[in-house]
Amino acid sequence: MIKGPDLQSLKMSDLTQLTAALLEFRDARDWRQFHSLRHLITSLNLEAAELLELTQWQSDVEIEALPANPATADALRDECADVLLYLLLITERTGIDLVAAAEAKLLKNALKYPVDRAKGSRAKYNQLPAAADDA
């Protein structure tokens, strides 16, 4: 589990074991034949849309309450799991180390969004105010 900005507690073995179990599940059903990269990416997006559908026509208050309701919490959990499982299939197929990619992306984002310029702002990196020493 990730604690704060420290990713050291995220064990690659957890994702590796989950991916292995997923591949075993898939292969036992002979579904690899249906898992072209295009189909996996499409399916990931369809599952993400199902996650989004849980919020359709609801207020922010109703959406924040989703985890408190057992039925919607279960649906939320299932859709998040579906998104993760398709993402694992995509990264396995393409040879992407998901943990390394996430760490690299966090580093890129830290450079684009320095705390002194981005804290409390929703502005995109190219819209942030100039650094004080740039003025």
Buried (B, 14 or more C-beta within 10 A) or exposed (E): EEEEEEEEEBEEEEBBEEBEEBBEEBEEEEEEEEBEEEEBBEBBEEBBEBBEEBEEEEEEEEBEEBEEEEEBEEBBEBBEEBBBBBBBBBBBBEEEEBBEEEEEEEEEEEEEBEEEBBEEEEEEEEEBEEEEEEE
